[in-house]
Amino acid sequence: MTSYKFLNITYRKICAEAKLLIATYNDTISNVDVEVNLQNYREAVDAYKEWEKSLVCLAQYYDKIFQNYSEEDRDAKGSEIQLRMIHYFGKSLQYGSNYVYQSMPRLLSIWFDYGTRLLDVTISSIKDERKNTLLKMTKLIDSFLERLPAFAFLTAFSQLVSRICHPQREVYMELKSIIIKLLQQYPQQSLWMIISVIKSSYTFRSKRCADILCDPRLKTNTMVRLVKDFTSLAEKLIELCNKEIPTDVNSTKVSSLLRSLPRLLQKDDFSEIMMPTQKFRKLILPNPDFKSSQHNPFPNHYVHIVGIEDEVTILQSLQRPRKITLKGSDGKGYIYMLKPKDDLRKDFRLMEFNDIVNHLLAREPEARQRRLNIRLYSVAPLNEECGLIEWVPDLVGLRPILITLYKQRGSAMKAKELKEACCHIRDPLEKKRDVFTKKLLPRHPPVLGEWFRKTFPDAQSWLTARTAYIRTTAVMSMAGYILGLGDRHGENILLDATCGDSVHVDFNCLFNKGEAFDWPERVPFRLTHNMVSAMGPLGVEGIFRKSCACTLRVLRSNANTLMSIVTPFVYDPLVSWPRNMPPLQSVHNSEKTNEQAVDHIKNIELRLQGKVKTRNRTVVCPLSVEGQTNYLINEAISVDNLCQMYIGWGPYL
C-alpha cells in the first residue's frame, strides 16, 4: 500500500512537471494566448496540488497578466486577480520555502498597496466593493499566519516594519498580529530589526511601534523586561554615539562619556540581549527533505551581552565613528563601530539583499563550484541617524594600502600636487585624458600585487588569497551594478588580510545616485589599473570575467526573485522619506509611491534584462550575459571614463 502511494505521488509529480514545462515554454515564446496558457498552469497545479513551484509559477503568471493591464482594467478587473495571486503565493509557502523570497514579499506588497490605493477611491459603491476585497485579502493573510511557519514571515520582516504606518486600520491590525507573532517566536532577532522604529524621530511611527509592544499578547514578564532593557540599551548606545568629543581626541573611556551604560549592563536582573553579529542573525531556510514546521531558522545558539569594555577609539573619518567592544557571555569581546550622523537603514537592507544573492549563488552548481559569494556583516540601525556596525577584523582599506606602498617607493603625490594636477569639470576630455595618463598614472604605477605578495608570502596562500580577491570583487561588482551602487572610493573597499576577500562598506549611494553628483560617476563599478594588475598576468580575463558572467547569469535567471525583494525596498517609506521631512507628515503621503522610485525599479529591470544605457541615455537591444559582462568591464576600465571621475574617488589609484 505504501509503495503504491509513493508511485502515485511520483506519477502525479512527473505529470505536473511536464505540464509546467509546457506552460513555461509557451509563456517564454508567447506561443498561445493568455487564457490557454493560464489553463496550462492550472493543469500543472491540479496534477500535483502539493508542489510549491507550480503554485508560485501560476501566481507569477497571474501577476504578469495583471502588470499588462491598463489602468482602467486594473481598476475594473484587478481585484479578483490580486486575490488569486495572494491565494497561490500563500499556498505555495505551505509546501516549501525554496521560493519564499519570491512569494512572501510579493504577497505582502499586493496586500499593502491595495489598501493604500483604496484611500484614493471617492465613489462610494466602488469603495465598498474594494473594501470588501481588502477584507478578503486580510482574511487570507490571517489564515496564512495560522498555517505557515513563522519564519516565512520573518524573511520579510523589514518590509513589514516599513509599512507600520499603513493608513488602513484592517491592514494595520493584521500587520500588528504578524509582528507580535514574530516577536513572540523570535524575540532577539525581531527586536534588533525593529529597534530603529522604537527609537524613531517620526512621532507616528514610534507611536505605532509602542502600540504593538504594549499589546496584551506581549505582556509576559520576560517579554516586558526584555523590551524595556532593549529600549534602555538602544537609548544609551544612541547617547554614546552622539556624545560630543573634541577633534584632537583619538581615544577616550566609556566611563567618562556615559557612566550609566556599563552600570545598565552590569545589573543582576538585566535581560539576555543577543550580540548582534551576522552569525546569530542569519536566517537559515529548511532543507527540502524536512518539514518546515519543525525547522529552527537560527540553529546557532546566540551569545548575549554582559558588559562593555571601557576603551573607546575615535576613528578619523568625517562622522568620527566610535569603535567599542561589547563583552559576550562566552568571555569574548565583540567589536562594533557606533556610527553617528548616518542613516544605516539602506546598509541594513542591502545586507539582506546580498544575503539572498549568496543564497541564489549557492543553489547554482557553477557558482557554488567557483565559491562565489559576498562577504556579509551585521548592521543594526538604532534610529534614522545612527547605528551599530559589526567590526570585521583584519580588514585594510584599499586606499591606505596603496598610499603606504607609494610612500615606501617615494612616488606618492602630496595633496598640493594633486590639487594642481586636478582638472576642472568643464575642461575638455582631451585635457583630462592627458593629465590622467601623463601626470597621474606615471606617479601611481600598479602596486596592489605587492601587498598580496607581502601579506601572503608562501605560494599556496598567495594564490588562494588572490583567487578569493578576484571572485569576491567580481560578485560585488555585478550585484552593485544591478542596484546602481556608487561611491566606491578607496575607503569603501576593504581587503581581508587573512584570506584576500574584497569587502564593501557604506551603501548609502544606491540606485545610480552617483550619476547626480557634481562630478557624475561614469563607471559601473570600481576596476582601476591597480585592481586589474593585482589579478595577475591575465588581468580581467580568466577568473574575473568568468566569475562576473556566472554571477550575472544567476542574477538575470532569478530576476523575478530579485525584483520581488528590491521593489518593496525601493518603495519603502522608511528608506525613501527625506531626512528633513517633518515628524507629523501625513500617513497617507508616506504610503504614496513616487516617480523616482518607479524610475529606480525600471532601471533595475532593464539591467536584469541585459539592456544597457549608452552615453546619450538610449537603451540598446538586450545583450547576452557575456555581451553585457564585456560591456561593463570595458566601461569600468575605460580611460575616458576614469579620467572624468572626481579626483577624491581616486581613479588613478
LUMMIKE-295678 format. One record per residue (C-alpha): residue in one letter; x, y, z. Coordinates in steps of 0.02 Angstrom, whole numbers, padded with zeros to 5 digits, always signed. Example, Ala and Ser with C-alpha at 12.3 -4.5 7.8 and 13.67 -1.06 7.14 Angstrom:
BEGIN
A+00615-00225+00390 S+00684-00053+00357 
This chain:
BEGIN
M+00000+00000+00000 T+00142+00119+00046 S+00238+00083-00115 Y+00077+00111-00217 K+00051+00279-00133 F+00231+00328-00167 L+00216+00278-00351 N+00054+00376-00366 I+00135+00534-00295 T+00286+00511-00409 Y+00173+00490-00562 R+00071+00645-00518 K+00228+00747-00491 I+00301+00693-00659 C+00137+00742-00744 A+00140+00911-00654 E+00320+00941-00708 A+00278+00902-00889 K+00126+01017-00888 L+00226+01156-00805 L+00364+01135-00934 I+00235+01158-01073 A+00161+01312-00986 T+00329+01398-00955 Y+00387+01359-01133 N+00229+01432-01209 D+00245+01582-01093 T+00426+01613-01143 I+00396+01609-01331 S+00218+01682-01322 N+00155+01530-01417 V-00027+01532-01360 D-00150+01661-01296 V-00165+01706-01113 E-00319+01601-01071 V-00246+01443-01149 N-00082+01461-01057 L-00170+01504-00895 Q-00260+01338-00913 N-00090+01252-00938 Y-00027+01324-00773 R-00188+01272-00685 E-00171+01095-00750 A+00006+01087-00681 V-00062+01138-00510 D-00209+01016-00520 A-00095+00871-00568 Y+00001+00886-00404 K-00076+01007-00281 E+00065+00999-00153 W+00204+01063-00266 E+00274+01233-00218 K+00348+01276-00388 S+00188+01255-00490 L+00089+01363-00368 V+00222+01501-00375 C+00226+01495-00565 L+00036+01509-00575 A+00038+01658-00455 Q+00177+01740-00557 Y+00080+01714-00718 Y-00071+01799-00642 D+00048+01938-00589 K+00113+01953-00767 I-00066+01968-00832 F-00103+02100-00701 Q+00054+02201-00744 N-00001+02206-00927 Y-00172+02276-00884 S-00208+02458-00924 E-00250+02572-00777 E-00437+02555-00818 D-00428+02364-00822 R-00331+02360-00659 D-00472+02457-00578 A-00610+02354-00661 K-00537+02177-00658 G-00386+02191-00543 S-00468+02149-00376 E-00508+01968-00416 I-00340+01930-00497 Q-00245+02005-00349 L-00345+01896-00230 R-00293+01743-00330 M-00111+01798-00328 I-00113+01811-00138 H-00200+01642-00126 Y-00074+01549-00236 F+00081+01636-00168 G+00025+01596+00009 K-00025+01418-00032 S+00146+01385-00111 L+00229+01425+00056 Q+00134+01282+00138 Y+00233+01158+00033 G+00409+01226+00042 S+00522+01377+00059 N+00628+01367-00099 Y+00532+01516-00170 V+00497+01608-00007 Y+00594+01762-00066 Q+00483+01771-00220 S+00317+01731-00138 M+00317+01821+00029 P+00375+01996-00025 R+00255+01998-00173 L+00109+01931-00071 L+00131+02069+00058 S+00158+02205-00073 I-00006+02164-00160 W-00100+02174+00005 F-00016+02334+00067 D-00030+02426-00098 Y-00212+02378-00125 G-00254+02450+00046 T-00160+02612+00010 R-00242+02638-00161 L-00414+02617-00082 L-00393+02788+00000 D-00398+02872-00171 V-00568+02798-00217 T-00708+02926-00197 I-00860+02839-00274 S-00947+02753-00128 S-01011+02598-00223 I-00837+02560-00292 K-00759+02598-00123 D-00875+02474-00035 E-00836+02339-00163 R-00648+02363-00145 K-00661+02374+00043 N-00743+02203+00037 T-00598+02138-00070 L-00472+02209+00053 L-00560+02119+00196 K-00550+01955+00097 M-00363+01985+00067 T-00336+02021+00252 K-00432+01864+00299 L-00322+01763+00180 I-00164+01837+00258 D-00232+01793+00430 S-00263+01612+00377 F-00084+01601+00314 L-00021+01672+00479 E-00104+01524+00564 R-00047+01391+00439 L+00127+01445+00387 P+00284+01429+00495 A+00327+01598+00573 F+00499+01607+00491 A+00414+01627+00320 F+00351+01798+00378 L+00518+01834+00463 T+00603+01833+00291 A+00503+01991+00253 F+00517+02073+00425 S+00597+02232+00356 Q+00454+02252+00233 L+00326+02227+00372 V+00408+02357+00482 S+00422+02481+00338 R+00231+02480+00321 I+00196+02501+00506 C+00110+02668+00471 H-00014+02592+00349 P-00170+02703+00342 Q-00300+02562+00332 R-00349+02503+00505 E-00390+02325+00449 V-00219+02308+00367 Y-00129+02382+00517 M-00218+02267+00642 E-00166+02113+00541 L+00009+02182+00518 K+00016+02206+00706 S-00033+02023+00734 I+00105+01964+00616 I+00239+02068+00703 I+00178+02012+00875 K+00190+01829+00824 L+00368+01857+00762 L+00414+01947+00923 Q+00344+01801+01022 Q+00437+01667+00923 Y+00600+01758+00880 P+00613+01900+01008 Q+00801+01932+00995 Q+00814+01941+00805 S+00649+02037+00788 L+00692+02168+00919 W+00860+02206+00836 M+00765+02237+00673 I+00626+02342+00750 I+00734+02444+00870 S+00760+02585+00743 V+00571+02608+00737 I+00554+02605+00927 K+00678+02750+00936 S+00616+02837+00778 S+00611+03027+00775 Y+00448+03018+00675 T+00310+03027+00804 F+00177+02922+00718 R+00298+02783+00677 S+00364+02767+00855 K+00185+02779+00921 R+00129+02633+00812 C+00280+02533+00871 A+00239+02571+01053 D+00060+02514+01021 I+00125+02345+00958 L+00245+02322+01104 C+00109+02365+01231 D-00011+02235+01162 P-00079+02113+01295 R-00011+01966+01193 L+00166+02026+01235 K+00130+02059+01419 T+00228+01912+01489 N+00356+01957+01624 T+00503+01900+01517 M+00448+01996+01363 V+00405+02156+01457 R+00576+02157+01540 L+00666+02113+01377 V+00582+02256+01282 K+00618+02378+01424 D+00802+02328+01431 F+00819+02327+01241 T+00748+02503+01234 S+00862+02562+01375 L+01015+02489+01289 A+00968+02572+01123 E+00946+02740+01211 K+01117+02727+01294 L+01203+02674+01132 I+01122+02821+01039 E+01179+02938+01177 L+01357+02869+01170 C+01354+02883+00980 N+01305+03067+00985 K+01420+03124+01127 E+01525+03275+01077 I+01710+03230+01076 P+01848+03360+01042 T+01926+03343+00869 D+02101+03315+00939 V+02046+03164+01045 N+02080+02992+00968 S+02031+02882+01115 T+01927+02901+01271 K+01833+02800+01403 V+01652+02743+01412 S+01655+02783+01599 S+01697+02965+01564 L+01572+02984+01420 L+01423+02886+01485 R+01444+02803+01654 S+01263+02741+01654 L+01294+02619+01508 P+01413+02500+01599 R+01301+02511+01753 L+01150+02461+01650 L+01237+02307+01578 Q+01303+02254+01749 K+01131+02247+01832 D+01092+02075+01900 D+00918+02072+01825 F+00969+02142+01654 S+00894+02036+01514 E+00994+01924+01400 I+01012+02027+01240 M+01086+01939+01090 M+01252+02000+01021 P+01202+02074+00850 T+01326+01979+00741 Q+01295+01910+00566 K+01318+01733+00633 F+01175+01745+00758 R+01058+01849+00648 K+01072+01745+00489 L+00909+01655+00448 I+00936+01476+00386 L+00799+01406+00274 P+00747+01224+00298 N+00815+01079+00198 P+00681+01024+00073 D+00688+00849+00148 F+00622+00907+00318 K+00456+00978+00370 S+00457+01167+00383 S+00352+01168+00542 Q+00491+01080+00637 H+00629+01193+00573 N+00734+01308+00683 P+00792+01454+00572 F+00926+01507+00698 P+01023+01348+00741 N+01174+01443+00811 H+01146+01468+00997 Y+01172+01653+01024 V+01295+01740+01141 H+01219+01880+01245 I+01292+02048+01300 V+01359+02053+01478 G+01458+02215+01476 I+01561+02343+01380 E+01747+02375+01384 D+01799+02548+01443 E+01912+02591+01296 V+01833+02689+01152 T+01932+02727+00993 I+01879+02877+00888 L+01902+02844+00702 Q+01964+02984+00592 S+01830+02986+00456 L+01708+03131+00433 Q+01573+03074+00556 R+01704+03021+00686 P+01627+02850+00724 R+01671+02762+00887 K+01747+02589+00899 I+01680+02497+01052 T+01696+02319+01119 L+01546+02229+01194 K+01582+02085+01312 G+01495+01921+01270 S+01430+01785+01385 D+01561+01669+01306 G+01701+01776+01379 K+01750+01851+01211 G+01749+02032+01156 Y+01644+02083+01005 I+01699+02242+00918 Y+01572+02363+00841 M+01576+02532+00759 L+01450+02658+00825 K+01417+02773+00677 P+01334+02943+00706 K+01252+03059+00578 D+01221+02920+00453 D+01061+02829+00408 L+01108+02644+00408 R+00939+02577+00354 K+00995+02564+00172 D+01153+02472+00227 F+01045+02351+00326 R+00926+02319+00182 L+01070+02296+00060 M+01147+02167+00177 E+00981+02074+00168 F+00986+02086-00023 N+01167+02023-00026 D+01120+01877+00087 I+00986+01825-00039 V+01112+01843-00183 N+01226+01724-00086 H+01079+01605-00065 L+01047+01607-00254 L+01231+01584-00294 A+01241+01435-00175 R+01097+01350-00269 E+01184+01366-00438 P+01312+01225-00468 E+01438+01330-00566 A+01433+01474-00442 R+01447+01352-00297 Q+01597+01268-00379 R+01681+01437-00404 R+01641+01484-00221 L+01559+01646-00273 N+01491+01747-00128 I+01478+01919-00049 R+01556+01949+00122 L+01421+01998+00246 Y+01424+02084+00415 S+01289+02140+00536 V+01212+02314+00526 A+01092+02369+00664 P+01013+02542+00638 L+00967+02620+00807 N+00866+02764+00732 E+00869+02871+00574 E+01038+02948+00615 C+01149+02819+00698 G+01180+02633+00712 L+01292+02488+00757 I+01403+02401+00628 E+01491+02236+00662 W+01679+02259+00654 V+01758+02131+00539 P+01937+02101+00600 D+02092+02107+00488 L+02014+02221+00356 V+02125+02352+00274 G+02062+02493+00163 L+02114+02489-00020 R+02170+02671-00018 P+02278+02657+00141 I+02363+02502+00067 L+02407+02593-00094 I+02459+02757-00012 T+02576+02661+00106 L+02656+02569-00040 Y+02679+02730-00140 K+02758+02816+00010 Q+02880+02671+00028 R+02927+02694-00155 G+02938+02883-00136 S+02816+02913-00279 A+02663+02969-00178 M+02592+03137-00233 K+02559+03264-00097 A+02388+03346-00080 K+02454+03508-00154 E+02522+03418-00308 L+02357+03327-00334 K+02262+03490-00319 E+02372+03571-00450 A+02354+03423-00568 C+02165+03415-00546 C+02062+03468-00696 H+01906+03575-00690 I+01742+03486-00728 R+01716+03595-00883 D+01889+03558-00955 P+01886+03464-01122 L+01903+03274-01123 E+02072+03284-01210 K+02146+03385-01067 K+02075+03268-00935 R+02143+03117-01029 D+02316+03196-01046 V+02327+03241-00861 F+02266+03067-00811 T+02384+02968-00924 K+02538+03081-00920 K+02537+03152-00742 L+02433+03043-00626 L+02461+02865-00688 P+02653+02878-00705 R+02663+02932-00522 H+02545+02791-00470 P+02602+02629-00554 P+02507+02468-00508 V+02570+02408-00337 L+02423+02312-00261 G+02503+02148-00316 E+02648+02188-00197 W+02528+02192-00049 F+02468+02016-00091 R+02647+01953-00107 K+02699+02031+00061 T+02540+01983+00155 F+02534+01804+00089 P+02719+01755+00072 D+02703+01570+00029 A+02644+01520-00144 Q+02488+01422-00092 S+02415+01556+00023 W+02456+01692-00106 L+02365+01600-00246 T+02215+01562-00134 A+02204+01743-00074 R+02221+01816-00249 T+02086+01699-00315 A+01970+01746-00169 Y+02001+01931-00206 I+01957+01908-00390 R+01797+01810-00354 T+01729+01925-00217 T+01770+02078-00322 A+01677+02004-00471 V+01520+01959-00372 M+01508+02127-00285 S+01541+02219-00449 M+01392+02133-00532 A+01274+02144-00382 G+01322+02327-00357 Y+01294+02366-00541 I+01117+02293-00536 L+01071+02407-00390 G+01167+02558-00456 L+01289+02560-00309 G+01411+02704-00320 D+01539+02798-00214 R+01661+02652-00223 H+01813+02754-00172 G+01966+02679-00088 E+01897+02688+00090 N+01736+02596+00045 I+01826+02442-00023 L+01923+02340+00105 L+02033+02187+00088 D+02041+02045+00214 A+02224+02021+00266 T+02188+01839+00316 C+02108+01774+00155 G+02111+01911+00021 D+01922+01937+00011 S+01858+02104-00050 V+01732+02180+00072 H+01623+02330+00029 V+01555+02455+00156 D+01444+02611+00153 F+01295+02576+00041 N+01209+02745+00051 C+01242+02786-00132 L+01116+02671-00216 F+01006+02674-00372 N+01133+02771-00477 K+01134+02917-00356 G+01316+02942-00406 E+01260+03000-00580 A+01183+03154-00499 F+01344+03209-00408 D+01429+03373-00455 W+01558+03261-00540 P+01443+03124-00609 E+01505+02947-00587 R+01537+02864-00755 V+01594+02687-00713 P+01476+02544-00666 F+01596+02484-00528 R+01775+02511-00471 L+01903+02422-00580 T+02057+02535-00583 H+02228+02483-00650 N+02287+02432-00475 M+02138+02314-00454 V+02164+02239-00626 S+02352+02218-00603 A+02327+02126-00436 M+02227+01994-00530 G+02387+01930-00611 P+02452+01922-00790 L+02279+01883-00862 G+02202+02039-00783 V+02014+02044-00814 E+02021+01887-00922 G+02005+01713-00849 I+01937+01700-00673 F+01869+01879-00660 R+01772+01879-00822 K+01705+01703-00793 S+01653+01747-00614 C+01567+01907-00673 A+01472+01814-00810 C+01422+01673-00690 T+01358+01798-00561 L+01264+01900-00691 R+01186+01741-00762 V+01122+01692-00589 L+01054+01868-00558 R+00968+01876-00727 S+00894+01700-00714 N+00823+01747-00542 A+00758+01917-00598 N+00584+01882-00526 T+00655+01842-00355 L+00767+01995-00353 M+00628+02112-00411 S+00514+02042-00275 I+00645+02091-00146 V+00702+02255-00222 T+00531+02329-00261 P+00471+02340-00079 F+00644+02409-00033 V+00635+02548-00163 Y+00457+02593-00116 D+00496+02576+00070 P+00433+02735+00156 L+00566+02711+00292 V+00706+02718+00165 S+00638+02843+00041 W+00573+02977+00160 P+00687+03130+00153 R+00785+03174+00309 N+00703+03344+00326 M+00525+03278+00323 P+00426+03345+00471 P+00386+03213+00604 L+00198+03233+00585 Q+00195+03207+00396 S+00028+03129+00349 V+00021+02940+00348 H-00065+02937+00180 N+00075+03034+00097 S+00205+02918+00173 E+00121+02771+00085 K+00117+02856-00086 T+00236+02791-00219 N+00347+02920-00303 E+00406+02941-00481 Q+00588+02924-00432 A+00554+02752-00357 V+00468+02699-00520 D+00624+02752-00617 H+00737+02654-00498 I+00632+02496-00524 K+00633+02520-00713 N+00824+02540-00716 I+00849+02381-00615 E+00729+02285-00729 L+00823+02344-00883 R+00990+02286-00814 L+00918+02117-00768 Q+00856+02102-00948 G+01030+02136-01016 K+00988+02310-01078 V+01118+02447-01052 K+01107+02635-01070 T+01230+02719-01186 R+01303+02893-01157 N+01155+02977-01241 R+01043+02880-01118 T+00961+02771-01252 V+00932+02588-01213 V+01012+02466-01334 C+00946+02293-01378 P+00962+02160-01242 L+01139+02090-01233 S+01186+01912-01192 V+01262+01880-01020 E+01436+01876-01099 G+01399+02033-01201 Q+01336+02129-01050 T+01486+02072-00947 N+01605+02130-01084 Y+01518+02299-01099 L+01526+02330-00911 I+01709+02281-00894 N+01756+02394-01041 E+01659+02538-00963 A+01743+02511-00794 I+01921+02510-00862 S+01894+02645-00995 V+02023+02785-00979 D+01895+02909-01048 N+01777+02865-00905 L+01909+02858-00768 C+01989+03024-00815 Q+01820+03110-00791 M+01791+03040-00616 Y+01807+03153-00463 I+01988+03161-00403 G+01934+03113-00225 W+01866+02948-00291 G+02046+02905-00337 P+02032+02844-00518 Y+02223+02848-00528 L+02243+02726-00380 
